[in-house]
């Protein structure tokens, strides 16, 4: 799986998304301009000590991203889409793109990707969810559809075992 952030602005969101990517074996793609420097303390704090393990690629602009990822199947996560994110069928090597916090993905890009644009349902006049939360929601649906390939599906207790009778 691949997560793409189009011109992200808030370092703590990107740090949290980076941590989610490490936990899920997902590559992170950042399209400039970024609203921060990748060596900022805030981005590393949000990503904890996982940032060093992140598979991240930075691109000069959207055209650079497309050139370096020819033929990529890209899903566009946007509040403006006609289709709900759970209605899409995500391929294991697909790209899921999210826009900048203040404006989302430009409409010119969305119009060229109508069939692969997806949204998270919300009630009322809420403009959008937090970017890091949105990434986690859509990414985990894509991972679920692919049977959480390569991921642990069970956990362990620290001081006890699940076989104990309480």
VEXDREN-552389 format. One line per field, with one value per residue (C-alpha): residue number from 1; x, y negated, z negated. Coordinates in steps of 0.001 Angstrom, whole numbers. Layout:
! VEXDREN-552389
volo	NUM_...
east	X_...
north	Y_...
up	Z_...
! end
This chain:
! VEXDREN-552389
volo	1_2_3_4_5_6_7_8_9_10_11_12_13_14_15_16_17_18_19_20_21_22_23_24_25_26_27_28_29_30_31_32_33_34_35_36_37_38_39_40_41_42_43_44_45_46_47_48_49_50_51_52_53_54_55_56_57_58_59_60_61_62_63_64_65_66_67_68_69_70_71_72_73_74_75_76_77_78_79_80_81_82_83_84_85_86_87_88_89_90_91_92_93_94_95_96_97_98_99_100_101_102_103_104_105_106_107_108_109_110_111_112_113_114_115_116_117_118_119_120_121_122_123_124_125_126_127_128_129_130_131_132_133_134_135_136_137_138_139_140_141_142_143_144_145_146_147_148_149_150_151_152_153_154_155_156_157_158_159_160_161_162_163_164_165_166
east	0_988_-219_273_51_-452_1247_765_894_904_3995_2233_-303_2472_4355_1283_658_4301_3883_754_2659_5486_2965_1270_4235_2891_5062_4571_4809_5011_4307_5904_5618_5506_4393_7375_10862_11275_13899_11546_11241_7428_7220_9611_7812_4499_6180_8012_11082_9459_10353_13764_11982_9626_9814_9220_9701_9436_8370_8805_5166_2256_3720_6972_4924_3079_6315_8062_5050_3822_589_-125_-3728_-4523_-7554_-8314_-9675_-11794_-14903_-16182_-16332_-19508_-18394_-17848_-14339_-15657_-17220_-13838_-11846_-8233_-5392_-2374_-91_-2529_-1908_-4363_-3918_-5010_-4925_-3505_-5296_-6572_-7823_-7719_-6811_-7227_-10491_-8612_-6935_-10193_-12038_-9451_-9961_-13736_-14037_-11345_-12357_-13680_-15090_-15635_-19296_-19972_-23082_-23993_-21776_-18473_-15909_-13562_-11940_-8355_-5957_-4179_-7537_-8762_-5630_-6051_-9722_-9203_-5881_-7257_-10220_-7786_-5683_-8798_-9817_-6372_-6670_-4131_-1428_1845_420_26_-3585_-3262_-1739_48_-496_2580_2089_-586_-1698_-5047_-5384_-5617_-8918_-9752
north	0_-3595_-6773_-10031_-13427_-16313_-19398_-18543_-21571_-20324_-18420_-16534_-15100_-13898_-12465_-10523_-9310_-8223_-6160_-4526_-3761_-2076_-21_1193_1596_-1212_-3565_-7307_-9735_-13490_-15991_-19423_-22102_-20900_-23229_-22127_-20650_-16894_-17404_-19425_-18253_-18244_-15754_-13365_-13738_-12726_-9818_-8793_-6679_-5063_-7865_-6300_-3138_-4969_-4309_-7876_-9539_-13284_-14731_-18255_-18437_-16289_-15912_-14589_-12078_-10873_-10629_-8568_-6270_-5512_-3558_-3930_-3230_-6297_-6687_-10303_-10766_-13906_-15259_-16084_-12510_-10748_-7289_-6160_-4832_-1376_-945_-1018_2165_1426_3302_4282_1850_-1051_-4657_-6533_-10280_-12901_-16663_-19432_-20202_-23645_-22917_-19210_-17928_-20504_-20065_-19907_-16715_-15325_-15828_-13648_-10939_-10919_-7120_-6644_-9514_-8363_-10033_-9284_-9891_-12593_-14280_-17948_-20780_-19279_-20348_-17396_-14989_-15327_-14250_-11593_-10096_-10087_-8288_-5633_-5040_-4582_-2755_-171_482_1072_3355_5242_5839_7345_9594_7540_9201_9548_8081_9647_10567_11545_9847_10902_9844_8723_10439_13005_15269_15397_19033_18116_18478_15470
up	0_566_-1119_748_-962_1443_-4_-3709_-6015_-9616_-10805_-13593_-11127_-8840_-11827_-12947_-9410_-9173_-12334_-10907_-7701_-9623_-11644_-8469_-6109_-3934_-1859_-2371_555_-115_2647_2179_1155_-2450_-5238_-7347_-7133_-7498_-10206_-12450_-16029_-15884_-13013_-14727_-18068_-16477_-14679_-17852_-17251_-14211_-11781_-11034_-9829_-7467_-3723_-2495_883_1556_4914_6313_7452_8626_12114_10612_8599_11722_13730_11053_10529_14070_14280_10551_9507_7387_5149_4231_697_635_-1050_2450_3847_4926_3717_101_-685_-1637_1829_3588_4217_3235_4909_2737_4589_4945_3931_1695_1944_-587_-119_-2224_-5469_-4442_-924_-49_3406_6185_8098_11420_10212_8802_12098_13850_11185_10674_10704_8045_5754_2368_-718_-4404_-5342_-7922_-9317_-9406_-8325_-9447_-6829_-7280_-9700_-10897_-8141_-10220_-11260_-7656_-6478_-9178_-8335_-4591_-4865_-7289_-5004_-2122_-4336_-5511_-1893_-1334_-4419_-6390_-4304_-6216_-9427_-12875_-13498_-17166_-20173_-23351_-26930_-28866_-32246_-31411_-28589_-26853_-27982_-31666_-33475_-35572
! end
